[in-house]
Amino acid sequence: FFFDNYYETVVNESRSIHRFKVNINKENSIKIYNTLLQSMNSSYEYNFLLKNCSSESINLVNKYNGLTDIQEYLPSKQLRKLLNENVITYANSFIPSNIEQEEISTVENNLNTVVYDKSSALSLGNNKFGISLYKSPRPFESSSPTFSHTELLKFESNFIENTQSVILIDKHSTAKISSGKPSLKLKLGYNVDNQLYAGIGHIYENIGIDTLLGYSDDLGWSSFNSFNIKHKMIDFSVGFQSSTLKNHTFMDINVHLTERLSLSLSSNENNNDLIVLYLF
């Protein structure tokens, strides 16, 4: 079963697998095993956010360890709680080792990258200030770069234009063509350029590119193309948004100074902004 999961996750989707040992006695381990067998032949209500395969696994471990229900919703915070209670122990990680992902690469002592529980963000630049309820982390010193980010419920104030905006969701993910999944760019909020783009992308080692078609409030029906490079603790990205009437060009350089602190230079045809970002 593990190698089926490994092939699907690491080889096909270029994602990592992190293994944890459940610290439980033999009697309770048998009970978990029997419960899992029963669940394979039964059905239950499913909720993408609150009641999924991951949350049910954690609840099952808690049930037979005497640990009270975990109130945290973020997976990283749930893992941190289990680790602090000594319910689980980090074992190792399996990550894509080369462009073909034909070999299993085992990484020990990778816990700080796996359990990355800084999720909210403060950003301050010479043009604007922002605070986000959730910002997906960029794994610190990761050997397996990801080309996807998500930001939720962000309040932003622009000093130059004296305007305020609320971004409900800002997501951009680049997927490999071979994964069969589309690349996506989505931005929804108040007093922002709402966008929805979908298309194809490709990832080659530390380079990600995509070509998307869709709609934005500012440009109407248009295209969006991006080029991204991740090298150690530096991210470089260029975006080009185009319609028959006008174009927008974006460029960002991010330098990750520590796990929590990064420095960004953001540039477009209207202005340049030097931004300090802090995760907490």
Backbone as CSV, one residue per row, in Angstrom:
resi,resn,N_x,N_y,N_z,CA_x,CA_y,CA_z,C_x,C_y,C_z
1,PHE,0.829,-1.216,0.000,0.000,0.000,0.000,0.856,1.255,0.000
2,PHE,1.945,1.253,0.806,2.775,2.444,0.888,3.358,2.809,-0.468
3,PHE,3.856,1.811,-1.209,4.499,2.110,-2.480,3.489,2.515,-3.550
4,ASP,2.231,2.061,-3.432,1.180,2.587,-4.309,0.974,4.069,-4.039
5,ASN,0.918,4.406,-2.763,0.737,5.805,-2.366,1.961,6.628,-2.750
6,TYR,3.139,6.042,-2.588,4.369,6.736,-2.969,4.368,7.068,-4.460
7,TYR,4.014,6.100,-5.281,4.031,6.321,-6.728,3.033,7.412,-7.118
8,GLU,1.841,7.356,-6.553,0.807,8.332,-6.900,1.200,9.734,-6.439
9,THR,1.747,9.841,-5.231,2.019,11.151,-4.634,3.350,11.740,-5.095
10,VAL,4.432,10.980,-4.957,5.763,11.512,-5.239,6.071,11.515,-6.732
11,VAL,5.762,10.414,-7.413,6.116,10.293,-8.828,5.160,11.083,-9.706
12,ASN,3.850,10.825,-9.553,2.874,11.457,-10.449,2.625,12.922,-10.114
13,GLU,2.597,13.262,-8.814,2.203,14.612,-8.411,3.367,15.455,-7.904
14,SER,4.583,14.877,-7.830,5.782,15.598,-7.378,5.588,16.218,-5.993
15,ARG,4.925,15.479,-5.118,4.738,15.923,-3.742,5.508,15.001,-2.799
16,SER,5.695,15.448,-1.574,6.448,14.674,-0.593,5.516,13.884,0.323
17,ILE,6.047,12.803,0.891,5.352,12.023,1.905,6.153,12.123,3.202
18,HIS,5.485,12.442,4.299,6.127,12.540,5.602,5.528,11.480,6.523
19,ARG,6.383,10.682,7.144,5.900,9.570,7.962,6.084,9.866,9.455
20,PHE,5.050,9.508,10.216,5.074,9.659,11.667,4.727,8.317,12.309
21,LYS,5.423,7.989,13.379,5.136,6.778,14.129,4.104,7.098,15.204
22,VAL,3.035,6.306,15.272,2.008,6.483,16.288,2.444,5.726,17.539
23,ASN,2.564,6.451,18.632,2.997,5.848,19.892,1.772,5.285,20.622
24,ILE,1.542,3.998,20.459,0.336,3.378,20.983,0.639,1.931,21.358
25,ASN,-0.069,1.429,22.378,0.197,0.051,22.796,-0.458,-0.937,21.831
26,LYS,-0.097,-2.214,22.000,-0.544,-3.247,21.062,-2.061,-3.400,21.066
27,GLU,-2.665,-3.333,22.249,-4.117,-3.511,22.352,-4.865,-2.456,21.551
28,ASN,-4.462,-1.190,21.701,-5.140,-0.105,20.984,-4.801,-0.100,19.504
29,SER,-3.610,-0.562,19.147,-3.260,-0.640,17.732,-4.146,-1.662,17.014
30,ILE,-4.492,-2.741,17.703,-5.405,-3.733,17.126,-6.791,-3.122,16.948
31,LYS,-7.215,-2.313,17.922,-8.525,-1.659,17.832,-8.575,-0.695,16.639
32,ILE,-7.493,0.045,16.434,-7.429,0.958,15.286,-7.493,0.170,13.988
33,TYR,-6.746,-0.921,13.944,-6.724,-1.764,12.740,-8.121,-2.293,12.420
34,ASN,-8.827,-2.778,13.427,-10.177,-3.307,13.214,-11.151,-2.207,12.802
35,THR,-10.993,-1.009,13.380,-11.858,0.118,13.004,-11.635,0.513,11.555
36,LEU,-10.365,0.494,11.118,-10.057,0.819,9.729,-10.661,-0.207,8.768
37,LEU,-10.611,-1.479,9.145,-11.213,-2.521,8.310,-12.702,-2.295,8.157
38,GLN,-13.379,-1.929,9.248,-14.815,-1.684,9.197,-15.138,-0.465,8.337
39,SER,-14.297,0.573,8.433,-14.569,1.803,7.679,-14.432,1.599,6.176
40,MET,-13.607,0.628,5.767,-13.408,0.363,4.341,-14.670,-0.200,3.698
41,ASN,-15.538,-0.764,4.495,-16.772,-1.362,3.973,-18.013,-0.591,4.389
42,SER,-17.836,0.650,4.773,-18.978,1.469,5.189,-18.848,2.864,4.598
43,SER,-19.872,3.651,4.701,-19.869,5.016,4.180,-20.186,5.987,5.312
44,TYR,-19.711,7.218,5.150,-19.994,8.245,6.150,-20.007,9.602,5.456
45,GLU,-20.552,10.597,6.145,-20.636,11.937,5.586,-19.221,12.523,5.454
46,TYR,-19.002,13.222,4.354,-17.679,13.772,4.050,-17.771,15.285,3.933
47,ASN,-16.808,15.984,4.558,-16.703,17.430,4.429,-15.261,17.758,4.074
48,PHE,-15.067,18.477,2.981,-13.724,18.729,2.459,-12.819,19.390,3.489
49,LEU,-13.376,20.294,4.327,-12.568,21.045,5.269,-12.550,20.428,6.670
50,LEU,-13.710,19.934,7.126,-13.841,19.572,8.533,-13.889,18.076,8.802
51,LYS,-14.283,17.277,7.823,-14.391,15.834,8.054,-13.901,15.106,6.821
52,ASN,-12.596,14.954,6.728,-11.985,14.307,5.577,-11.109,13.147,6.047
53,CYS,-10.376,12.518,5.144,-9.575,11.346,5.514,-8.498,11.696,6.541
54,SER,-7.920,12.898,6.443,-6.877,13.303,7.393,-7.461,13.553,8.781
55,SER,-8.567,14.304,8.841,-9.161,14.614,10.146,-9.677,13.362,10.837
56,GLU,-10.239,12.434,10.066,-10.750,11.199,10.661,-9.617,10.319,11.177
57,SER,-8.477,10.335,10.489,-7.312,9.576,10.963,-6.825,10.122,12.296
58,ILE,-6.755,11.459,12.392,-6.320,12.089,13.638,-7.306,11.794,14.763
59,ASN,-8.601,11.872,14.475,-9.618,11.580,15.494,-9.520,10.138,15.971
60,LEU,-9.193,9.240,15.064,-9.065,7.821,15.423,-7.872,7.603,16.353
61,VAL,-6.768,8.257,16.044,-5.591,8.152,16.909,-5.893,8.732,18.287
62,ASN,-6.582,9.886,18.311,-6.936,10.514,19.586,-7.831,9.615,20.420
63,LYS,-8.768,8.962,19.764,-9.758,8.129,20.461,-9.091,7.043,21.284
64,TYR,-8.059,6.429,20.738,-7.423,5.316,21.431,-6.160,5.723,22.178
65,ASN,-5.922,7.039,22.308,-4.821,7.526,23.111,-5.296,8.337,24.311
66,GLY,-6.596,8.548,24.386,-7.138,9.315,25.497,-6.913,10.802,25.383
67,LEU,-6.510,11.276,24.207,-6.284,12.704,23.992,-7.595,13.371,23.620
68,THR,-7.860,14.521,24.220,-9.096,15.241,23.917,-9.090,15.704,22.470
69,ASP,-10.268,16.000,21.936,-10.381,16.424,20.538,-9.513,17.654,20.269
70,ILE,-8.852,17.640,19.138,-8.008,18.772,18.735,-8.892,19.850,18.108
71,GLN,-8.772,21.063,18.627,-9.606,22.155,18.146,-9.030,22.838,16.908
72,GLU,-7.728,22.633,16.656,-7.092,23.280,15.517,-7.610,22.693,14.206
73,TYR,-7.744,23.550,13.175,-8.201,23.099,11.867,-7.056,22.943,10.875
74,LEU,-5.958,23.717,11.073,-4.839,23.629,10.146,-4.070,22.342,10.397
75,PRO,-3.768,21.560,9.353,-3.042,20.293,9.534,-1.721,20.451,10.276
76,SER,-0.964,21.524,9.989,0.327,21.717,10.652,0.154,21.896,12.157
77,LYS,-0.885,22.611,12.562,-1.134,22.827,13.988,-1.654,21.544,14.648
78,GLN,-2.428,20.744,13.908,-2.865,19.460,14.437,-1.667,18.547,14.689
79,LEU,-0.744,18.510,13.729,0.458,17.702,13.895,1.292,18.180,15.079
80,ARG,1.424,19.497,15.214,2.206,20.041,16.317,1.609,19.637,17.654
81,LYS,0.275,19.648,17.761,-0.396,19.242,18.991,-0.098,17.775,19.313
82,LEU,-0.198,16.907,18.315,0.069,15.486,18.522,1.525,15.244,18.918
83,LEU,2.438,16.002,18.307,3.856,15.865,18.646,4.129,16.322,20.073
84,ASN,3.540,17.441,20.466,3.748,17.962,21.818,3.198,17.018,22.877
85,GLU,2.127,16.298,22.535,1.526,15.342,23.474,2.186,13.972,23.390
86,ASN,3.213,13.846,22.541,3.934,12.586,22.349,3.020,11.458,21.853
87,VAL,1.973,11.831,21.143,1.087,10.834,20.537,1.733,10.260,19.284
88,ILE,2.470,11.108,18.554,3.192,10.663,17.366,4.634,11.136,17.448
89,THR,5.514,10.471,16.692,6.923,10.842,16.599,7.308,10.905,15.132
90,TYR,7.967,12.000,14.738,8.383,12.137,13.335,9.419,11.076,12.984
91,ALA,9.235,10.410,11.836,10.154,9.368,11.397,11.051,9.855,10.263
92,ASN,10.476,10.112,9.087,11.277,10.546,7.948,10.377,11.074,6.850
93,SER,11.009,11.528,5.769,10.282,12.077,4.621,10.775,11.428,3.347
94,PHE,9.882,11.280,2.381,10.224,10.777,1.053,9.895,11.884,0.058
95,ILE,10.905,12.351,-0.657,10.734,13.502,-1.536,11.192,13.166,-2.943
96,PRO,10.684,13.897,-3.961,11.189,13.690,-5.328,12.689,13.965,-5.371
97,SER,13.452,13.018,-5.920,14.905,13.141,-5.877,15.520,13.627,-7.178
98,ASN,14.798,13.472,-8.301,15.315,13.968,-9.570,14.145,14.270,-10.487
99,ILE,14.412,14.700,-11.689,13.349,15.150,-12.582,12.381,14.033,-12.926
100,GLU,12.882,12.793,-12.984,11.984,11.678,-13.279,11.349,11.101,-12.023
101,GLN,11.820,11.496,-10.839,11.362,10.967,-9.564,11.384,9.429,-9.568
102,GLU,12.434,8.859,-10.088,12.514,7.411,-10.190,13.120,6.772,-8.937
103,GLU,13.702,7.588,-8.063,14.329,7.042,-6.876,13.658,7.595,-5.616
104,ILE,13.648,6.770,-4.557,13.152,7.230,-3.271,14.295,7.919,-2.540
105,SER,14.080,9.165,-2.183,15.077,9.906,-1.425,14.525,10.116,-0.018
106,THR,15.205,9.536,0.983,14.752,9.632,2.362,15.471,10.775,3.061
107,VAL,14.713,11.616,3.734,15.275,12.757,4.453,14.944,12.612,5.930
108,GLU,15.974,12.639,6.770,15.779,12.572,8.211,15.829,13.992,8.802
109,ASN,15.289,14.133,10.004,15.352,15.399,10.738,14.823,16.565,9.906
110,ASN,13.665,16.359,9.310,13.067,17.360,8.434,11.835,17.995,9.070
111,LEU,11.759,17.928,10.407,10.529,18.281,11.099,10.152,19.747,10.946
112,ASN,11.147,20.655,10.949,10.825,22.076,10.853,10.170,22.421,9.528
113,THR,10.507,21.703,8.473,9.879,21.930,7.178,8.494,21.297,7.121
114,VAL,8.348,20.119,7.750,7.079,19.405,7.692,6.012,20.117,8.504
115,VAL,6.319,20.396,9.773,5.348,21.031,10.663,5.635,22.523,10.685
116,TYR,5.122,23.193,9.716,5.346,24.620,9.535,4.061,25.333,9.937
117,ASP,3.982,25.767,11.216,2.701,26.226,11.740,2.592,27.745,11.869
118,LYS,3.449,28.482,11.135,3.236,29.924,11.045,2.325,30.170,9.859
119,SER,1.156,30.730,10.080,0.170,30.777,9.004,-0.363,32.169,8.706
120,SER,-0.412,33.061,9.699,-0.885,34.416,9.456,0.291,35.294,9.046
121,ALA,-0.012,36.427,8.396,1.078,37.235,7.844,0.814,38.723,7.992
122,LEU,1.881,39.471,8.267,1.883,40.926,8.241,2.839,41.380,7.152
123,SER,2.412,42.350,6.334,3.287,42.878,5.289,3.275,44.401,5.332
124,LEU,4.468,44.995,5.207,4.599,46.444,5.238,5.551,46.874,4.136
125,GLY,5.060,47.742,3.257,5.869,48.274,2.173,5.804,49.777,2.138
126,ASN,6.534,50.382,1.213,6.485,51.828,1.107,5.197,52.313,0.457
127,ASN,4.411,51.387,-0.148,3.138,51.765,-0.767,1.910,51.276,-0.006
128,LYS,2.027,50.162,0.733,0.834,49.602,1.357,1.169,48.726,2.552
129,PHE,0.119,48.486,3.338,0.189,47.630,4.521,-0.875,46.553,4.397
130,GLY,-0.547,45.330,4.816,-1.518,44.249,4.716,-1.415,43.284,5.876
131,ILE,-2.531,42.639,6.212,-2.554,41.585,7.214,-3.452,40.463,6.707
132,SER,-2.955,39.219,6.754,-3.667,38.064,6.219,-3.963,37.076,7.333
133,LEU,-5.178,36.539,7.329,-5.537,35.511,8.303,-4.751,34.238,8.033
134,TYR,-4.565,33.891,6.755,-3.805,32.693,6.405,-2.988,32.949,5.151
135,LYS,-1.725,32.537,5.196,-0.855,32.581,4.023,-0.090,31.270,3.991
136,SER,-0.208,30.529,2.895,0.464,29.231,2.813,1.969,29.433,2.904
137,PRO,2.661,28.595,3.695,4.098,28.790,3.909,4.919,28.346,2.717
138,ARG,6.077,28.934,2.611,7.072,28.509,1.642,8.083,27.682,2.429
139,PRO,8.115,26.330,2.235,9.000,25.491,3.057,10.418,26.040,3.100
140,PHE,10.958,26.183,4.289,12.272,26.780,4.491,13.351,25.800,4.062
141,GLU,14.205,26.231,3.139,15.306,25.420,2.613,14.815,24.075,2.094
142,SER,13.700,24.097,1.363,13.141,22.849,0.839,13.865,22.428,-0.425
143,SER,14.159,21.117,-0.545,14.788,20.607,-1.757,13.756,20.228,-2.809
144,SER,12.472,20.347,-2.456,11.395,20.018,-3.389,10.463,21.215,-3.510
145,PRO,10.800,22.218,-4.355,10.015,23.454,-4.419,8.594,23.221,-4.918
146,THR,7.667,23.981,-4.360,6.278,23.936,-4.806,5.946,25.249,-5.501
147,PHE,5.103,25.180,-6.516,4.718,26.363,-7.282,3.237,26.625,-7.062
148,SER,2.912,26.875,-5.818,1.527,27.132,-5.456,1.497,27.975,-4.199
149,HIS,0.622,28.954,-4.157,0.444,29.713,-2.926,-1.022,30.096,-2.773
150,THR,-1.446,30.216,-1.517,-2.821,30.584,-1.196,-2.807,31.597,-0.063
151,GLU,-3.606,32.633,-0.208,-3.749,33.634,0.839,-5.240,33.864,1.059
152,LEU,-5.660,33.876,2.339,-7.076,33.989,2.670,-7.324,35.187,3.580
153,LEU,-8.431,35.865,3.324,-8.936,36.966,4.154,-7.844,37.979,4.485
154,LYS,-7.432,38.706,3.467,-6.372,39.700,3.621,-6.955,41.109,3.556
155,PHE,-6.634,41.927,4.566,-6.983,43.346,4.548,-5.768,44.128,4.096
156,GLU,-5.963,45.041,3.145,-4.839,45.795,2.586,-5.196,47.266,2.481
157,SER,-4.261,48.113,2.891,-4.437,49.563,2.807,-3.326,50.161,1.964
158,ASN,-3.711,50.902,0.932,-2.753,51.517,0.016,-2.509,52.970,0.430
159,PHE,-1.244,53.283,0.799,-0.914,54.628,1.255,-0.971,55.645,0.121
160,ILE,-0.553,55.236,-1.066,-0.453,56.172,-2.197,-1.841,56.567,-2.705
161,GLU,-2.694,55.566,-2.917,-4.023,55.828,-3.469,-5.076,56.087,-2.395
162,ASN,-4.686,55.920,-1.119,-5.599,56.114,0.011,-6.863,55.258,-0.141
163,THR,-6.653,53.975,-0.424,-7.770,53.043,-0.604,-7.561,51.813,0.282
164,GLN,-8.655,51.140,0.582,-8.620,49.908,1.360,-9.321,48.804,0.578
165,SER,-8.836,47.583,0.746,-9.432,46.450,0.052,-9.404,45.222,0.956
166,VAL,-10.297,44.286,0.650,-10.354,43.018,1.369,-10.296,41.905,0.331
167,ILE,-9.304,41.039,0.439,-9.149,39.907,-0.474,-9.627,38.648,0.242
168,LEU,-10.686,38.027,-0.264,-11.210,36.807,0.351,-10.292,35.627,0.081
169,ILE,-9.855,35.488,-1.166,-8.930,34.426,-1.533,-8.049,34.895,-2.682
170,ASP,-6.769,34.570,-2.594,-5.806,34.851,-3.656,-4.980,33.583,-3.839
171,LYS,-5.204,32.883,-4.934,-4.559,31.592,-5.136,-3.977,31.510,-6.544
172,HIS,-2.754,31.012,-6.616,-2.115,30.747,-7.905,-1.347,29.436,-7.783
173,SER,-1.728,28.442,-8.557,-1.057,27.143,-8.499,-0.689,26.712,-9.910
174,THR,0.549,26.259,-10.054,1.039,25.729,-11.320,1.161,24.219,-11.200
175,ALA,0.500,23.493,-12.097,0.511,22.028,-12.060,1.207,21.476,-13.295
176,LYS,1.896,20.352,-13.114,2.545,19.696,-14.248,1.500,19.169,-15.221
177,ILE,1.786,19.239,-16.507,0.871,18.730,-17.519,0.589,17.251,-17.285
178,SER,1.608,16.493,-16.896,1.449,15.050,-16.716,0.543,14.698,-15.547
179,SER,0.290,15.653,-14.629,-0.572,15.355,-13.483,-2.044,15.290,-13.869
180,GLY,-2.388,15.849,-15.042,-3.778,15.869,-15.473,-4.613,16.928,-14.788
181,LYS,-3.977,17.802,-13.998,-4.694,18.853,-13.281,-4.402,20.205,-13.927
182,PRO,-5.381,21.121,-13.935,-5.149,22.436,-14.541,-4.369,23.356,-13.620
183,SER,-3.629,24.278,-14.208,-3.073,25.388,-13.447,-4.198,26.391,-13.224
184,LEU,-4.128,27.123,-12.114,-5.260,27.962,-11.711,-4.783,29.263,-11.098
185,LYS,-5.507,30.344,-11.414,-5.288,31.624,-10.744,-6.654,32.193,-10.373
186,LEU,-6.837,32.437,-9.076,-8.130,32.891,-8.570,-7.923,34.006,-7.561
187,LYS,-8.657,35.102,-7.751,-8.602,36.217,-6.804,-9.994,36.814,-6.669
188,LEU,-10.509,36.820,-5.443,-11.848,37.339,-5.181,-11.805,38.249,-3.962
189,GLY,-12.527,39.369,-4.027,-12.553,40.259,-2.877,-13.314,41.539,-3.158
190,TYR,-13.135,42.499,-2.266,-13.785,43.812,-2.371,-12.752,44.863,-2.736
191,ASN,-13.060,45.667,-3.750,-12.185,46.735,-4.218,-10.849,46.184,-4.714
192,VAL,-10.910,45.030,-5.396,-9.723,44.415,-6.010,-10.078,44.010,-7.442
193,ASP,-9.057,43.666,-8.210,-9.273,43.147,-9.554,-9.592,41.653,-9.444
194,ASN,-10.887,41.318,-9.399,-11.288,39.921,-9.296,-10.882,39.167,-10.556
195,GLN,-10.313,37.962,-10.362,-9.757,37.198,-11.483,-10.107,35.719,-11.374
196,LEU,-10.291,35.098,-12.521,-10.422,33.645,-12.582,-9.794,33.176,-13.892
197,TYR,-8.666,32.454,-13.778,-7.949,31.937,-14.943,-7.662,30.449,-14.744
198,ALA,-7.684,29.710,-15.833,-7.326,28.287,-15.804,-6.602,27.946,-17.091
199,GLY,-5.693,26.965,-17.009,-4.943,26.593,-18.201,-3.986,25.462,-17.909
200,ILE,-2.863,25.463,-18.597,-1.878,24.383,-18.459,-0.561,24.957,-17.943
201,GLY,0.213,24.099,-17.307,1.507,24.513,-16.785,2.505,23.382,-16.861
202,HIS,3.737,23.699,-16.508,4.774,22.663,-16.493,5.808,23.038,-15.446
203,ILE,6.367,22.009,-14.793,7.397,22.202,-13.775,8.619,21.383,-14.175
204,TYR,9.756,22.034,-14.232,11.018,21.361,-14.524,12.009,21.722,-13.433
205,GLU,12.247,20.774,-12.543,13.120,20.990,-11.397,12.673,22.227,-10.622
206,ASN,13.421,23.332,-10.645,13.059,24.507,-9.860,12.447,25.619,-10.701
207,ILE,11.910,25.266,-11.882,11.281,26.239,-12.789,9.829,25.835,-13.038
208,GLY,8.936,26.792,-12.905,7.521,26.552,-13.182,6.978,27.590,-14.145
209,ILE,6.230,27.151,-15.153,5.621,28.066,-16.121,4.169,27.663,-16.337
210,ASP,3.334,28.634,-16.689,1.952,28.297,-17.050,1.370,29.322,-18.016
211,THR,0.356,28.888,-18.744,-0.384,29.724,-19.682,-1.869,29.540,-19.390
212,LEU,-2.545,30.637,-19.023,-3.923,30.561,-18.556,-4.823,31.491,-19.363
213,LEU,-6.085,31.123,-19.447,-7.116,31.968,-20.075,-8.248,32.165,-19.081
214,GLY,-8.849,33.369,-19.097,-9.943,33.596,-18.167,-10.437,35.026,-18.204
215,TYR,-10.896,35.502,-17.053,-11.554,36.811,-16.984,-11.074,37.564,-15.749
216,SER,-10.904,38.884,-15.903,-10.618,39.756,-14.765,-11.469,41.018,-14.899
217,ASP,-11.763,41.650,-13.764,-12.569,42.873,-13.785,-11.907,43.969,-14.604
218,ASP,-10.591,44.053,-14.517,-9.871,45.141,-15.166,-9.713,44.929,-16.672
219,LEU,-9.384,43.694,-17.076,-9.080,43.437,-18.491,-10.200,42.715,-19.234
220,GLY,-11.189,42.199,-18.522,-12.213,41.389,-19.184,-11.632,40.039,-19.574
221,TRP,-12.088,39.493,-20.703,-11.547,38.218,-21.175,-10.105,38.433,-21.606
222,SER,-9.208,37.649,-21.040,-7.781,37.907,-21.235,-6.975,36.642,-20.948
223,SER,-5.656,36.760,-21.084,-4.744,35.654,-20.804,-3.801,36.048,-19.677
224,PHE,-3.258,35.025,-19.020,-2.270,35.260,-17.977,-1.160,34.227,-18.132
225,ASN,0.076,34.694,-18.197,1.236,33.808,-18.323,2.216,34.126,-17.203
226,SER,2.827,33.100,-16.641,3.791,33.330,-15.568,5.019,32.452,-15.750
227,PHE,6.139,32.955,-15.232,7.414,32.250,-15.251,8.015,32.388,-13.861
228,ASN,8.334,31.254,-13.215,8.798,31.269,-11.837,10.071,30.440,-11.675
229,ILE,11.000,30.970,-10.896,12.230,30.248,-10.550,12.386,30.264,-9.029
230,LYS,12.666,29.098,-8.454,12.953,28.994,-7.025,14.346,28.399,-6.855
231,HIS,15.233,29.143,-6.222,16.608,28.674,-5.996,16.983,28.958,-4.553
232,LYS,17.131,27.887,-3.787,17.443,28.000,-2.361,16.416,28.907,-1.694
233,MET,16.827,30.061,-1.167,15.879,30.915,-0.460,15.474,32.144,-1.263
234,ILE,15.590,32.075,-2.587,15.212,33.184,-3.456,14.154,32.720,-4.451
235,ASP,13.074,33.484,-4.559,12.024,33.227,-5.537,11.968,34.390,-6.519
236,PHE,11.876,34.065,-7.793,11.757,35.091,-8.836,10.578,34.728,-9.719
237,SER,9.688,35.688,-9.968,8.515,35.412,-10.794,8.178,36.610,-11.675
238,VAL,7.710,36.304,-12.880,7.245,37.312,-13.830,5.870,36.898,-14.316
239,GLY,4.927,37.840,-14.304,3.581,37.575,-14.800,3.209,38.549,-15.896
240,PHE,2.486,38.052,-16.904,2.075,38.900,-18.023,0.589,38.672,-18.290
241,GLN,-0.217,39.707,-18.038,-1.667,39.649,-18.196,-2.046,40.502,-19.413
242,SER,-2.786,39.922,-20.350,-2.991,40.609,-21.625,-4.406,40.417,-22.159
243,SER,-4.971,41.494,-22.705,-6.236,41.445,-23.453,-6.034,42.191,-24.763
244,THR,-7.071,42.301,-25.564,-6.956,43.005,-26.847,-6.784,44.502,-26.667
245,LEU,-7.137,45.024,-25.460,-7.090,46.464,-25.233,-5.851,46.929,-24.484
246,LYS,-5.398,46.156,-23.492,-4.237,46.589,-22.708,-3.552,45.392,-22.055
247,ASN,-2.357,45.683,-21.481,-1.545,44.640,-20.868,-1.103,45.065,-19.473
248,HIS,-0.825,44.075,-18.633,-0.217,44.309,-17.325,0.983,43.372,-17.195
249,THR,2.086,43.902,-16.660,3.271,43.090,-16.411,3.649,43.206,-14.940
250,PHE,3.958,42.063,-14.320,4.319,42.040,-12.907,5.662,41.327,-12.749
251,MET,6.444,41.766,-11.767,7.695,41.083,-11.439,7.892,41.115,-9.934
252,ASP,8.249,39.959,-9.364,8.478,39.864,-7.919,9.770,39.110,-7.649
253,ILE,10.548,39.628,-6.707,11.735,38.945,-6.210,11.579,38.821,-4.693
254,ASN,11.581,37.596,-4.185,11.425,37.348,-2.753,12.691,36.711,-2.204
255,VAL,13.213,37.282,-1.131,14.374,36.723,-0.435,13.918,36.310,0.957
256,HIS,13.973,35.006,1.244,13.531,34.484,2.534,14.709,34.505,3.492
257,LEU,14.677,35.452,4.439,15.782,35.663,5.363,15.791,34.618,6.476
258,THR,14.612,34.304,7.014,14.451,33.267,8.035,13.158,32.520,7.749
259,GLU,12.777,31.606,8.655,11.523,30.882,8.487,10.326,31.834,8.508
260,ARG,10.445,32.929,9.258,9.320,33.843,9.429,9.424,35.124,8.603
261,LEU,10.633,35.538,8.291,10.854,36.866,7.722,11.343,36.789,6.285
262,SER,10.735,37.602,5.412,11.183,37.676,4.018,11.112,39.113,3.527
263,LEU,11.903,39.386,2.502,11.969,40.709,1.888,11.608,40.568,0.422
264,SER,10.679,41.405,-0.053,10.177,41.285,-1.422,10.268,42.617,-2.153
265,LEU,10.622,42.525,-3.434,10.559,43.677,-4.327,9.498,43.369,-5.367
266,SER,8.412,44.147,-5.346,7.291,43.939,-6.256,7.208,45.115,-7.218
267,SER,7.110,44.806,-8.513,7.147,45.864,-9.518,6.105,45.626,-10.597
268,ASN,5.439,46.706,-11.018,4.561,46.682,-12.187,4.678,48.012,-12.906
269,GLU,3.841,48.202,-13.918,3.994,49.414,-14.732,3.601,50.683,-13.979
270,ASN,2.898,50.540,-12.834,2.446,51.717,-12.088,3.400,52.122,-10.962
271,ASN,3.966,51.142,-10.252,4.835,51.483,-9.136,5.720,50.308,-8.746
272,ASN,6.708,50.607,-7.886,7.567,49.608,-7.276,7.342,49.633,-5.774
273,ASP,7.394,48.484,-5.142,7.141,48.419,-3.710,8.119,47.450,-3.060
274,LEU,8.810,47.926,-2.021,9.694,47.078,-1.230,8.937,46.663,0.022
275,ILE,8.742,45.347,0.202,7.833,44.840,1.227,8.572,43.917,2.193
276,VAL,8.334,44.128,3.477,8.810,43.226,4.525,7.615,42.369,4.955
277,LEU,7.777,41.041,4.920,6.695,40.114,5.258,7.095,39.280,6.473
278,TYR,6.189,39.211,7.458,6.461,38.470,8.694,5.323,37.488,8.942
279,LEU,5.670,36.204,9.116,4.690,35.162,9.422,4.625,34.938,10.921
280,PHE,3.380,34.773,11.424,3.233,34.555,12.861,2.087,33.578,13.142
